[in-house]
Amino acid sequence: SSGLNSEWPLRPGVGHEQFGDCQYTKKIYHLEHKVPRWVRAFAPAGSLHLYEEAWNAYPYCKTVLTNPGYMKDKFTLSITTWHKPGRGSIENVHDLPAEKLAQRKVVKIDIANDEVRPADYKPEFDPTKYSHERGPLSDKWQEQCEPVMTCYKLVECEFIWRFLQTRVEDYIMIAERRLFTNFHRQVFCTHYQWKDMTMADIRALEDATAEELKDQRTNRGLQGTTDNK
């Protein structure tokens, strides 16, 4: 959750229309202290609670965020992910129609060499300093690493609010890039911790994380990624 205060209310296994059985999660994000002041100034009470549903049918994943308590069908953030072998050369991995391809903006993220904010930087999550298996990553790691995989993410956002739509949608896209960069740096640099985990281990970690986030939200206040500009 990249430091966002959240809850895990349920975790059943469900089917996906294309890939069959998958892992399903539902989370509630409490964003009151995670967004810029100008957003809080316009946001009514309860409007900063986001509901996230995710379907994990690796190598395919789908995540949808909504705000049913306030904006209802006027806000949707959808993230569709394909994990594919190779160096990012698939032109239209999500099979977008011509209309959407014309609107698409391709943003490449290099977890080793892209600049991160000083507030986000942690040496232990720097792939150029990672000393375990598959590290450290060099300046040309994308051309040299074997094996190599590309994570293709399609981010689609709709925020229907007069006078604020473009500004909020632009902010969300910037925030998503920041989250993707920091998250995947952390995933790579903790590879040695999770690479041998079983599903039982992962479930136990999820439950422990849910309890920790609940404690943070109720007892310890603000944690993790913020943008208080």
Secondary structure, 3 states (H helix, E strand, C coil): CCCCEEEEEECCEEEECCCEEEEEEEEEEECCCCCCHHHHHHCCCCCCEEEEEEEEECCEEEEEEEECCCCEEEEEEEEEEEEEECCCCCCCCCCCCHHHHHHCCCCCCCCCCCCCCCCCCCHHHCCCCCCCCCCCCCCCHHHHCCCCEEEEEEEEEEECCCCCHHHHHHHHHHHHHHHHHHHHHHHHHCHHHHCCCCHHHHHHHHHHHHHHHHHHHHHHCCCCCCCCC
